[in-house]
Amino acid sequence: TQVDQLYRKYQTENLRLFANYDLLYNKRYHAAAAIFERYLKIKRGDVSTELTLASCYAEIERYDEAEALLAKVLARPKADENAASEYGLSMLSNIQARIYMGRGQYDRAQESFKKALEQYPDDPYYTLAFLYCAARREVAGDIAGDFEAAYKMVSARLEETEAQMGYHIDALRAFVLMKRQHVSAARATVVKWKDSAEARRYVPVFWRSFPDGAEIIKNWNLLMGQQALASVSM
């Protein structure tokens, strides 16, 4: 009812822009989804809005609805005016990979991010998402070496991987090491960043957006805390 009232009061395009630049920016995904759903009843087949709505659905764990929208977009012939562009297909693939992560299908998610890296080898998000899936798979399967193998594959093609995102990679390494009961090694991996304000700030911010990423943050904060460091060393 509130959405209908908004559409009676304001111009359709202004509401779409409001949802894109205000609601999404403030992570109000339920509200944004309601705006986009109503918008698509007026502007049917608007592919950019369909993909943005699918992204909202993924954020609020409405995975079946997200995949239904992705399938609808993919089913269109390339000549269709509402077919996804090359950028749209990249966005679609990213949403699908996030759905896999949300469902705990890290093998499928990792394969999606691997394909994305083949196209965009310098992309930091795809790099870290690929490594995150590898870390999750190693922890879930208790198979040592999956994460490091994935890192070697990435670092071989991106010379500045460590310099650009070293603390994020070390947060993942420490997570895997702690799960395997290698506390001293985990602590040594993380403690070298204790004087880095950037590392302390961005690790908790970045991993919050990943499914179950709070566990990475909790592990990082535990190892970075001086009191916690003293307790785990005893």
C-alpha positions as a Markdown table, in Angstrom:
| # | Residue | x | y | z |
|---|---|---|---|---|
| 1 | Thr | 0.0 | 0.0 | 0.0 |
| 2 | Gln | 2.8 | 2.4 | 0.8 |
| 3 | Val | 4.6 | 1.7 | -2.4 |
| 4 | Asp | 1.3 | 2.3 | -4.4 |
| 5 | Gln | 0.9 | 5.6 | -2.7 |
| 6 | Leu | 4.5 | 6.6 | -3.6 |
| 7 | Tyr | 3.9 | 5.7 | -7.2 |
| 8 | Arg | 0.7 | 7.9 | -7.2 |
| 9 | Lys | 2.6 | 10.8 | -5.7 |
| 10 | Tyr | 6.0 | 10.7 | -7.5 |
| 11 | Gln | 7.3 | 10.1 | -11.0 |
| 12 | Thr | 8.1 | 6.5 | -11.8 |
| 13 | Glu | 11.7 | 7.2 | -12.9 |
| 14 | Asn | 12.4 | 9.3 | -9.8 |
| 15 | Leu | 11.3 | 6.4 | -7.5 |
| 16 | Arg | 13.7 | 4.1 | -9.4 |
| 17 | Leu | 16.5 | 6.5 | -8.9 |
| 18 | Phe | 15.6 | 6.9 | -5.2 |
| 19 | Ala | 15.7 | 3.1 | -4.8 |
| 20 | Asn | 19.0 | 2.8 | -6.6 |
| 21 | Tyr | 20.9 | 5.7 | -5.0 |
| 22 | Asp | 19.4 | 6.0 | -1.6 |
| 23 | Leu | 17.8 | 2.7 | -0.5 |
| 24 | Leu | 20.5 | 0.4 | -1.9 |
| 25 | Tyr | 23.3 | 2.7 | -0.6 |
| 26 | Asn | 21.8 | 2.4 | 2.9 |
| 27 | Lys | 21.3 | -1.4 | 2.4 |
| 28 | Arg | 17.5 | -1.2 | 2.7 |
| 29 | Tyr | 17.1 | -4.1 | 0.4 |
| 30 | His | 13.5 | -5.0 | 1.3 |
| 31 | Ala | 12.3 | -1.5 | 0.6 |
| 32 | Ala | 14.3 | -1.3 | -2.6 |
| 33 | Ala | 12.9 | -4.6 | -3.8 |
| 34 | Ala | 9.3 | -3.3 | -3.2 |
| 35 | Ile | 10.1 | -0.2 | -5.3 |
| 36 | Phe | 11.6 | -2.3 | -8.1 |
| 37 | Glu | 8.8 | -4.9 | -8.2 |
| 38 | Arg | 6.3 | -2.1 | -8.7 |
| 39 | Tyr | 8.5 | -0.4 | -11.3 |
| 40 | Leu | 8.7 | -3.6 | -13.4 |
| 41 | Lys | 4.9 | -3.7 | -13.5 |
| 42 | Ile | 5.0 | -0.4 | -15.3 |
| 43 | Lys | 8.3 | -0.7 | -17.3 |
| 44 | Arg | 8.1 | -4.4 | -18.1 |
| 45 | Gly | 11.3 | -6.1 | -19.2 |
| 46 | Asp | 13.7 | -3.3 | -18.1 |
| 47 | Val | 16.8 | -5.5 | -17.8 |
| 48 | Ser | 18.9 | -3.3 | -15.6 |
| 49 | Thr | 16.0 | -3.1 | -13.0 |
| 50 | Glu | 15.5 | -6.8 | -13.2 |
| 51 | Leu | 19.1 | -7.5 | -12.4 |
| 52 | Thr | 19.1 | -5.0 | -9.6 |
| 53 | Leu | 16.0 | -6.6 | -8.2 |
| 54 | Ala | 17.6 | -10.0 | -8.4 |
| 55 | Ser | 20.6 | -8.6 | -6.5 |
| 56 | Cys | 18.2 | -7.4 | -3.8 |
| 57 | Tyr | 16.6 | -10.8 | -3.6 |
| 58 | Ala | 20.0 | -12.4 | -3.2 |
| 59 | Glu | 20.8 | -10.0 | -0.3 |
| 60 | Ile | 17.6 | -10.8 | 1.5 |
| 61 | Glu | 18.0 | -14.6 | 0.8 |
| 62 | Arg | 15.0 | -14.9 | -1.6 |
| 63 | Tyr | 17.2 | -17.0 | -3.8 |
| 64 | Asp | 14.4 | -18.8 | -5.8 |
| 65 | Glu | 13.0 | -15.5 | -6.9 |
| 66 | Ala | 16.4 | -14.1 | -7.8 |
| 67 | Glu | 17.2 | -17.2 | -9.9 |
| 68 | Ala | 13.8 | -16.9 | -11.6 |
| 69 | Leu | 14.6 | -13.4 | -12.7 |
| 70 | Leu | 18.1 | -14.4 | -13.9 |
| 71 | Ala | 16.5 | -17.2 | -15.9 |
| 72 | Lys | 14.0 | -14.8 | -17.5 |
| 73 | Val | 16.8 | -12.5 | -18.6 |
| 74 | Leu | 19.0 | -15.3 | -20.0 |
| 75 | Ala | 16.0 | -16.7 | -22.0 |
| 76 | Arg | 15.8 | -13.6 | -24.2 |
| 77 | Pro | 17.4 | -13.8 | -27.6 |
| 78 | Lys | 20.4 | -11.6 | -28.1 |
| 79 | Ala | 18.5 | -9.4 | -30.5 |
| 80 | Asp | 15.8 | -8.6 | -28.0 |
| 81 | Glu | 16.0 | -5.0 | -26.9 |
| 82 | Asn | 15.8 | -6.2 | -23.2 |
| 83 | Ala | 18.5 | -8.8 | -23.6 |
| 84 | Ala | 21.5 | -8.4 | -21.2 |
| 85 | Ser | 24.6 | -6.6 | -22.5 |
| 86 | Glu | 28.1 | -8.0 | -21.9 |
| 87 | Tyr | 28.2 | -6.0 | -18.6 |
| 88 | Gly | 24.7 | -7.2 | -17.7 |
| 89 | Leu | 25.8 | -10.8 | -18.2 |
| 90 | Ser | 28.8 | -10.2 | -16.0 |
| 91 | Met | 26.5 | -8.8 | -13.3 |
| 92 | Leu | 24.1 | -11.8 | -13.7 |
| 93 | Ser | 27.0 | -14.2 | -13.2 |
| 94 | Asn | 28.1 | -12.3 | -10.1 |
| 95 | Ile | 24.5 | -12.5 | -8.6 |
| 96 | Gln | 24.3 | -16.2 | -9.4 |
| 97 | Ala | 27.7 | -16.8 | -7.6 |
| 98 | Arg | 26.4 | -14.9 | -4.6 |
| 99 | Ile | 23.3 | -17.1 | -4.6 |
| 100 | Tyr | 25.6 | -20.2 | -4.6 |
| 101 | Met | 27.5 | -18.7 | -1.6 |
| 102 | Gly | 24.3 | -17.9 | 0.2 |
| 103 | Arg | 23.2 | -21.5 | -0.2 |
| 104 | Gly | 26.6 | -22.8 | 1.0 |
| 105 | Gln | 27.4 | -24.2 | -2.5 |
| 106 | Tyr | 30.9 | -23.0 | -2.4 |
| 107 | Asp | 32.2 | -25.3 | -5.1 |
| 108 | Arg | 29.8 | -23.8 | -7.6 |
| 109 | Ala | 30.4 | -20.3 | -6.4 |
| 110 | Gln | 34.2 | -20.8 | -6.7 |
| 111 | Glu | 33.9 | -22.0 | -10.2 |
| 112 | Ser | 31.8 | -19.0 | -11.1 |
| 113 | Phe | 34.4 | -16.6 | -9.6 |
| 114 | Lys | 37.2 | -18.5 | -11.4 |
| 115 | Lys | 35.4 | -17.9 | -14.7 |
| 116 | Ala | 35.0 | -14.2 | -13.8 |
| 117 | Leu | 38.7 | -14.0 | -13.0 |
| 118 | Glu | 39.6 | -15.3 | -16.4 |
| 119 | Gln | 37.8 | -12.3 | -17.9 |
| 120 | Tyr | 38.8 | -9.8 | -15.2 |
| 121 | Pro | 42.1 | -11.1 | -13.7 |
| 122 | Asp | 42.8 | -7.8 | -11.8 |
| 123 | Asp | 39.4 | -7.5 | -10.1 |
| 124 | Pro | 39.9 | -7.5 | -6.3 |
| 125 | Tyr | 36.3 | -8.5 | -5.5 |
| 126 | Tyr | 36.5 | -11.6 | -7.7 |
| 127 | Thr | 39.9 | -12.5 | -6.4 |
| 128 | Leu | 38.8 | -12.3 | -2.7 |
| 129 | Ala | 35.5 | -14.1 | -3.4 |
| 130 | Phe | 37.3 | -16.9 | -5.2 |
| 131 | Leu | 39.7 | -17.2 | -2.2 |
| 132 | Tyr | 36.9 | -17.0 | 0.3 |
| 133 | Cys | 35.1 | -19.9 | -1.4 |
| 134 | Ala | 38.3 | -21.9 | -1.3 |
| 135 | Ala | 38.8 | -21.2 | 2.4 |
| 136 | Arg | 35.2 | -22.3 | 3.1 |
| 137 | Arg | 35.6 | -25.5 | 1.1 |
| 138 | Glu | 38.8 | -26.3 | 3.0 |
| 139 | Val | 37.2 | -25.7 | 6.3 |
| 140 | Ala | 34.1 | -27.7 | 5.4 |
| 141 | Gly | 36.0 | -30.6 | 3.9 |
| 142 | Asp | 38.9 | -30.6 | 6.3 |
| 143 | Ile | 41.3 | -31.0 | 3.3 |
| 144 | Ala | 44.5 | -29.1 | 3.9 |
| 145 | Gly | 45.9 | -27.0 | 1.0 |
| 146 | Asp | 42.7 | -26.0 | -0.9 |
| 147 | Phe | 43.1 | -22.3 | 0.1 |
| 148 | Glu | 46.8 | -22.1 | -0.6 |
| 149 | Ala | 46.4 | -23.8 | -4.0 |
| 150 | Ala | 43.7 | -21.2 | -4.9 |
| 151 | Tyr | 46.0 | -18.4 | -3.7 |
| 152 | Lys | 48.9 | -19.7 | -5.8 |
| 153 | Met | 46.7 | -19.8 | -8.9 |
| 154 | Val | 45.6 | -16.2 | -8.3 |
| 155 | Ser | 49.0 | -14.8 | -7.4 |
| 156 | Ala | 50.6 | -16.4 | -10.5 |
| 157 | Arg | 48.5 | -14.1 | -12.7 |
| 158 | Leu | 48.3 | -11.0 | -10.5 |
| 159 | Glu | 51.8 | -9.8 | -9.3 |
| 160 | Glu | 50.5 | -7.2 | -6.8 |
| 161 | Thr | 47.9 | -9.5 | -5.1 |
| 162 | Glu | 49.6 | -9.5 | -1.8 |
| 163 | Ala | 50.4 | -5.8 | -1.8 |
| 164 | Gln | 46.8 | -4.8 | -2.8 |
| 165 | Met | 44.8 | -7.0 | -0.5 |
| 166 | Gly | 47.3 | -8.7 | 1.9 |
| 167 | Tyr | 45.3 | -8.2 | 5.1 |
| 168 | His | 42.2 | -9.6 | 3.5 |
| 169 | Ile | 44.1 | -12.7 | 2.4 |
| 170 | Asp | 45.7 | -13.1 | 5.8 |
| 171 | Ala | 42.3 | -12.8 | 7.4 |
| 172 | Leu | 41.3 | -15.8 | 5.4 |
| 173 | Arg | 44.5 | -17.7 | 6.1 |
| 174 | Ala | 44.1 | -17.1 | 9.8 |
| 175 | Phe | 40.5 | -18.4 | 9.6 |
| 176 | Val | 41.6 | -21.6 | 8.0 |
| 177 | Leu | 44.5 | -22.0 | 10.4 |
| 178 | Met | 42.3 | -21.5 | 13.5 |
| 179 | Lys | 39.8 | -24.1 | 12.2 |
| 180 | Arg | 42.6 | -26.6 | 11.8 |
| 181 | Gln | 43.8 | -25.8 | 15.4 |
| 182 | His | 47.0 | -24.0 | 14.3 |
| 183 | Val | 46.6 | -21.2 | 16.7 |
| 184 | Ser | 50.2 | -19.9 | 16.8 |
| 185 | Ala | 50.4 | -19.8 | 13.0 |
| 186 | Ala | 47.1 | -18.0 | 12.8 |
| 187 | Arg | 48.2 | -15.4 | 15.4 |
| 188 | Ala | 51.5 | -14.8 | 13.6 |
| 189 | Thr | 49.6 | -14.3 | 10.3 |
| 190 | Val | 47.3 | -11.6 | 11.8 |
| 191 | Val | 49.4 | -9.9 | 14.4 |
| 192 | Lys | 51.7 | -8.3 | 11.8 |
| 193 | Trp | 48.7 | -6.1 | 10.8 |
| 194 | Lys | 48.1 | -4.8 | 14.4 |
| 195 | Asp | 49.6 | -1.4 | 13.6 |
| 196 | Ser | 47.8 | -1.0 | 10.3 |
| 197 | Ala | 44.7 | 1.2 | 10.8 |
| 198 | Glu | 43.6 | 0.3 | 7.3 |
| 199 | Ala | 43.6 | -3.4 | 8.0 |
| 200 | Arg | 41.8 | -2.9 | 11.3 |
| 201 | Arg | 39.1 | -0.8 | 9.6 |
| 202 | Tyr | 38.5 | -2.6 | 6.4 |
| 203 | Val | 38.6 | -6.3 | 7.3 |
| 204 | Pro | 35.5 | -5.9 | 9.5 |
| 205 | Val | 33.7 | -3.8 | 6.9 |
| 206 | Phe | 34.5 | -5.9 | 3.8 |
| 207 | Trp | 33.7 | -9.4 | 5.1 |
| 208 | Arg | 30.4 | -8.4 | 6.6 |
| 209 | Ser | 28.9 | -8.5 | 3.1 |
| 210 | Phe | 29.8 | -12.2 | 2.6 |
| 211 | Pro | 27.5 | -15.0 | 3.7 |
| 212 | Asp | 28.8 | -16.2 | 7.0 |
| 213 | Gly | 31.5 | -13.5 | 6.8 |
| 214 | Ala | 30.9 | -12.6 | 10.4 |
| 215 | Glu | 32.9 | -15.6 | 11.3 |
| 216 | Ile | 36.0 | -14.2 | 9.5 |
| 217 | Ile | 35.5 | -10.9 | 11.3 |
| 218 | Lys | 35.1 | -12.6 | 14.7 |
| 219 | Asn | 38.2 | -14.7 | 14.2 |
| 220 | Trp | 40.2 | -11.6 | 13.0 |
| 221 | Asn | 39.1 | -9.5 | 16.0 |
| 222 | Leu | 39.9 | -12.3 | 18.4 |
| 223 | Leu | 43.5 | -12.6 | 17.1 |
| 224 | Met | 44.0 | -8.9 | 16.8 |
| 225 | Gly | 42.9 | -8.2 | 20.4 |
| 226 | Gln | 45.8 | -8.0 | 22.9 |
| 227 | Gln | 43.9 | -9.7 | 25.7 |
| 228 | Ala | 42.8 | -12.4 | 23.3 |
| 229 | Leu | 46.3 | -12.9 | 22.0 |
| 230 | Ala | 47.6 | -13.4 | 25.5 |
| 231 | Ser | 44.8 | -15.9 | 26.3 |
| 232 | Val | 45.3 | -18.1 | 23.1 |
| 233 | Ser | 49.1 | -18.2 | 23.6 |
| 234 | Met | 48.8 | -19.7 | 27.1 |
